């Protein structure tokens, strides 16, 4: 009798496992459909081929998938560059290629696009297997509060956030027969605030050299990254600024430049105020 029961259980077990698998697959399919619907609501665009949208939000770390967003990201990167090139060319008919290039770069760089992902909650739909990502996103979300428009390289950015914006652009482009007009219609508002000529800020390192060159002052960066993850900036031999970062050497370098700039501007302002006081008292 016991042997018969064990035989019956052996027959039933694969059936139960198959049923459980089917239930999980059905639940996963339902969740995916809900996620895609949520994304379409954010974008204000209905995909003809929803597989493109699924691909746009699938990281290569996600298990049991033969595709990832990387090809669509590649397409989206090129499309965004083309769109902003076109927009700025007609918006600023007298602007030289140099400023046009800087303006475009500011609007499509990693930090700018990562901000778009956070603002619209796109990161919540990403399918991945990266345990540290949530903490990185939390830190980035807190850091951008200090820089309303752009930090110019002073904070660490989870690249995956920018990637999914580019992959979504790529998916939209492919889905509507490679129409840049449709992409711009969908993403124009999502990309706000767009950085314009009047809000474009110079990179702190570039600005530091420019300010010092005008005043015939020499700038020297001292790399202390290996010792204490920091940079010092000397202007005419005097310490003018410091910058640290536990994550990236480049960020410490940029923060040092910004600190030096702030100190130089404060000194210049102080000297001007002293001149005014001297003039008024004479």
C-alpha positions in Angstrom: 0.0 0.0 0.0 2.8 2.3 0.9 4.5 1.6 -2.4 1.3 2.5 -4.3 1.0 5.8 -2.4 4.6 6.7 -3.2 4.0 5.9 -6.8 0.9 8.2 -6.9 2.9 11.0 -5.2 5.7 10.6 -7.7 3.1 11.0 -10.5 1.4 14.0 -8.9 4.7 15.9 -8.0 5.6 16.8 -11.6 2.0 17.8 -12.3 2.1 20.1 -9.2 5.5 21.6 -10.2 4.2 22.2 -13.7 1.0 23.9 -12.4 3.1 26.1 -10.0 5.4 27.0 -12.9 2.4 27.9 -15.1 0.9 30.1 -12.2 4.2 31.9 -11.8 4.5 32.5 -15.5 1.0 33.8 -15.7 1.6 36.1 -12.7 4.9 37.3 -14.3 3.1 38.0 -17.6 0.4 39.9 -15.8 3.0 42.0 -13.9 4.9 42.7 -17.1 1.7 43.9 -18.9 0.9 46.2 -16.0 4.4 47.6 -16.0 4.3 48.3 -19.8 0.9 50.0 -19.4 2.4 52.2 -16.6 5.3 53.1 -18.8 3.0 54.0 -21.7 1.0 56.3 -19.4 4.2 58.1 -18.4 5.4 58.5 -22.0 2.0 59.3 -23.4 2.7 56.9 -26.3 1.1 53.5 -27.2 3.6 51.1 -28.6 2.7 49.1 -31.6 5.3 46.5 -30.6 5.4 46.2 -26.8 8.3 43.8 -27.0 10.4 46.9 -27.8 9.4 48.6 -24.6 10.1 45.4 -22.6 13.5 45.2 -24.2 14.2 48.9 -23.4 13.8 48.1 -19.7 15.7 44.8 -19.4 19.2 45.0 -18.1 21.7 42.3 -19.1 21.9 41.2 -15.5 18.2 40.1 -15.5 18.0 36.3 -15.5 16.4 34.1 -18.2 16.4 36.7 -20.9 18.2 36.5 -24.2 18.0 40.3 -24.8 18.9 43.5 -23.1 18.4 47.3 -23.7 21.9 47.8 -25.0 21.1 47.9 -28.8 18.2 50.2 -28.2 20.4 52.4 -26.0 22.8 52.7 -28.9 20.0 53.8 -31.2 18.6 56.3 -28.6 21.9 57.9 -28.0 22.3 58.7 -31.7 18.7 59.9 -32.0 18.9 62.3 -29.1 22.1 63.8 -30.4 20.5 64.3 -33.8 17.3 65.8 -32.3 19.2 68.3 -30.2 21.5 69.2 -33.0 18.5 70.0 -35.2 16.7 72.0 -32.4 19.7 74.1 -31.4 20.7 74.8 -35.0 17.4 76.5 -35.7 16.9 77.9 -32.2 20.3 79.7 -32.3 20.9 80.7 -35.9 24.0 82.8 -35.1 25.6 80.5 -32.5 29.1 79.0 -33.4 29.7 75.3 -33.5 31.7 75.3 -30.2 28.8 76.6 -28.0 26.3 74.5 -30.0 28.3 71.4 -29.2 28.5 72.3 -25.5 24.8 73.0 -25.4 24.0 69.6 -27.0 26.4 67.8 -24.7 24.8 69.3 -21.6 21.4 68.0 -22.6 22.3 64.5 -23.5 25.0 63.7 -20.9 24.7 60.9 -18.3 23.7 63.2 -15.4 21.0 65.1 -17.3 19.3 61.9 -18.6 19.6 60.2 -15.2 17.7 63.1 -13.7 14.9 62.5 -16.3 14.7 58.9 -15.2 14.3 59.8 -11.6 11.9 62.7 -12.2 9.5 60.5 -14.0 10.1 57.3 -12.0 11.3 55.3 -15.0 13.9 53.5 -12.8 11.0 51.7 -11.0 10.3 49.7 -14.2 13.8 48.5 -14.8 14.2 44.7 -14.7 17.7 43.8 -13.3 19.7 41.8 -10.8 21.9 44.5 -9.3 21.7 44.4 -5.5 23.5 47.8 -5.0 21.5 49.8 -7.5 18.7 50.9 -5.2 21.2 52.4 -2.8 23.0 54.1 -5.6 19.7 55.6 -6.9 18.8 56.8 -3.4 22.2 58.6 -3.0 21.9 60.2 -6.5 18.3 61.4 -5.7 19.6 63.1 -2.6 22.6 64.6 -4.3 20.7 66.3 -7.1 18.7 68.2 -4.6 21.8 70.5 -4.1 22.1 71.0 -7.9 18.7 71.9 -9.4 19.8 71.8 -13.0 23.2 70.1 -13.3 26.2 69.5 -11.0 28.8 69.6 -13.9 30.5 66.4 -12.8 30.4 66.9 -9.0 28.2 64.0 -8.1 28.3 60.3 -9.0 25.6 59.1 -11.4 24.3 55.6 -11.8 24.8 55.2 -15.6 22.0 52.7 -15.9 19.5 55.6 -15.3 20.7 57.4 -18.4 20.8 54.2 -20.3 17.1 53.5 -19.9 16.2 56.9 -21.1 18.3 56.4 -24.2 16.9 52.9 -24.7 13.3 54.2 -24.4 14.1 56.9 -27.0 15.5 54.1 -29.2 12.4 51.9 -28.7 10.1 54.8 -29.6 12.1 55.7 -32.7 12.1 52.1 -34.0 8.4 51.5 -33.1 7.2 54.5 -35.2 9.2 53.7 -38.3 12.3 55.7 -37.3 10.4 59.0 -36.9 12.5 61.7 -35.1 9.3 63.9 -35.0 7.5 61.3 -32.9 10.4 61.0 -30.6 10.6 64.7 -30.0 6.8 64.9 -29.5 7.0 62.2 -26.9 10.1 63.3 -25.1 10.1 67.1 -25.4 8.3 67.6 -22.1 9.9 64.6 -20.4 13.3 66.1 -20.9 12.4 69.4 -19.3 14.1 71.4 -17.9 16.0 71.5 -21.1 19.3 73.3 -20.7 19.3 76.5 -22.9 22.0 79.0 -23.7 21.0 81.3 -20.9 21.1 78.4 -18.3 24.2 76.6 -19.6 27.0 76.6 -17.1 30.6 76.2 -17.8 32.4 73.1 -16.4 34.2 74.2 -13.1 37.6 73.1 -14.3 37.2 75.0 -17.6 35.9 78.1 -15.8 38.7 78.0 -13.2 41.4 78.1 -16.0 39.5 80.8 -17.8 39.1 83.0 -14.7 42.8 82.6 -13.8 44.1 83.1 -17.3 42.3 86.5 -17.5 44.1 87.5 -14.3 47.5 86.0 -15.4 47.3 83.5 -12.5 48.8 80.0 -12.6 46.7 77.0 -11.7 48.1 73.7 -10.4 46.2 70.6 -9.4 47.8 68.3 -6.9 46.6 64.7 -7.1 46.2 63.2 -3.6 43.8 60.5 -4.6 45.9 57.5 -3.6 46.7 59.0 -0.2 43.3 60.4 0.8 40.9 60.4 -2.2 41.3 64.2 -2.7 42.7 66.9 -4.9 44.2 70.3 -3.9 44.2 73.3 -6.2 46.9 75.9 -5.9 46.6 79.3 -7.6 49.9 81.3 -7.8 51.4 78.9 -5.3 48.7 79.3 -2.7 46.1 76.7 -1.7 42.8 77.9 -3.3 40.5 74.8 -3.0 40.1 71.2 -2.0 37.9 68.4 -3.3 37.2 64.9 -2.1 35.2 61.9 -3.3 35.2 58.4 -2.0 33.9 57.0 -5.3 35.6 58.7 -8.3 38.9 60.5 -8.9 37.3 62.8 -11.5 34.6 64.0 -9.1 37.2 64.9 -6.5 39.0 66.9 -9.2 35.9 68.7 -10.3 34.9 69.5 -6.7 38.4 71.0 -6.0 38.0 73.2 -9.0 34.6 74.4 -7.8 35.9 75.1 -4.3 38.7 77.1 -5.8 36.3 79.1 -8.0 34.1 79.9 -5.0 37.0 81.1 -3.0 38.4 83.2 -5.8 35.0 84.8 -6.5 34.6 85.5 -2.8 38.1 87.2 -2.7 37.3 89.3 -5.8 34.0 90.4 -4.3 35.7 91.3 -1.0 38.4 93.4 -2.8 35.7 95.2 -4.8 33.8 96.0 -1.6 37.0 97.3 0.0 37.6 99.6 -3.0 34.0 100.9 -2.7 34.5 101.6 1.0 37.8 103.3 0.3 36.3 105.5 -2.4 33.3 106.5 -0.3 35.5 107.4 2.7 38.0 109.5 0.7 
